[in-house]
């Protein structure tokens, strides 16, 4: 009996929940998610009721319930992987997984308790939505089978997404890798196996009975069991996998390809590694000579990887057959923006936080270099990266100026916003990296806030149109020009992503450039202000 009671104590689960309860951000996340859920759902409910008037309220519960469940689905898909992907990989990074495996806990107990340490808060979010479900159910149109199938699929989705994320956490060495795989690989699996995507099953089960809905969820249940089994296997087989720099391995692979190609070109070497001395800027020398995204040789390799698809597309468009649409260039531009912002944000957020994670920041602070100069010197590698990324942007802009007969104002404004948005992304991410001690948390938060800011104006416009049947017209639509996504799309196509903004367009471009230019100066200023104190150096330790 004592052995059975010891097994039910769940010490690892209790530890996970106690640590979460002691963090302020746990309650901030709960409040933010709850506020978003209630505000978004109430707007959708109001739009449904207002569109049909008070005489036809009865029977409107079904679309309200469907909208609420859909919001919950996307909340699970967006939030849960980020919270689960680091439960085991963070133990590997801290080299504490070996100690955990020396305890009396079995691998299955470690996986299950780690998983439910993140699932229980997510289940609390589901419980919070019960009053909203009751409101939708009271308006009629929702059968008991439909209600229970929605609850069942929400619970199964939590288990499925959590199981897949913990399998990624057990497989990969770092939380960065597990985070990316948790989203991209799961998206790929849902595309290849539609039955794994719970919203598809929920839409199919809308007119079915509860037993039929349970039968339709078989793929989700089986995939959950498979992911848990993989997590159990990976926990032991990849517990002590060595760290790998995949970016450096990619560059070395490209080096081998280019070396083989040099036999054809006569052994031409464009860039040679020169072993320069650090001089008066040793931190900058380390960032630009010893880091993958700082050396000229590897930056040139990355430029070739980005530039070759563009040149190939340009040739296909201008060819006699015209086999590729000219709109493909615009698509490549948007993809290039996404890749560039992600690369700059990840690189800049890890400049200082990575030193903290490796416990080398204290050693760096013992040098007589001021903290302000340390940050500025570490930023030189990011500046090189931004300069290299500007080349494919200019290639697209000059090609479209020539092929589409755009004016030089198109090239001018496009270049201006590249020179504003990319440094702004870098200094914003740098500020988060200086402020937040964890490299993983700083990187994920930087990406999340950037994506949220880019989608916020269009999201507000969507909710106003859907919830209140209000279209942004007149002077209100000019607020959309403050969104970088709207400005980039407006310059590229000449038409706003929502509706056309009247001339003169240059006035709105100037307003946007001034606003984000001021933000660039602000984040640079606060990143460098009181840098000694932010990095943890005692007052007067450096001259």
Secondary structure, DSSP 4 states (H G I P E B T S, - for coil): -HHHHHHTT-HHHHHHHHHHHT-HHHHHHHHHHHHHHHHHHHHHHHHHHHHH-GGG-TTTHHHHHHHHHHHHHHHHHHHHHHHHTTTTHHHHHTT-HHHHHTSS--HHHHHHHHHHHHHHHHHHHHHHTHHHHHHHHHTS---HHHHHHHHHHHHHHHHHHHHHHHHHHHHSSSHHHHHHHHHHHHHHHHHH-GGG-HHHHHHHGGGS-HHHHHHHTHHHHHHHHHHHHHHHHHHHHTTTPPP--HHHHHHHHHHHHHHHHHHHHTS--S--------TT-HHHHHHHHSSTTTSHHHHHHHHHHHHHHHHHHHHHHHSSS--S-THHHHHHHHHHHHHHHHHHHHHHHHHHHHHHHTT-HHHHHTSSS-HHHHHHHHHHHHHHHHHHHHHHHHHHHHHHHHHS---HHHHHHHHHHHHHHHHHHHHHHHHHHHH-S-HHHHHHHHHHHHHHHHHHHHHHHHHHHHHS-----GGGGGGGGGSHHHHHHHHHHSS-SSSPPPSPHHHHHHHHHHHHHHHHHHHHHHHHTTHHHHHTPPTTS--
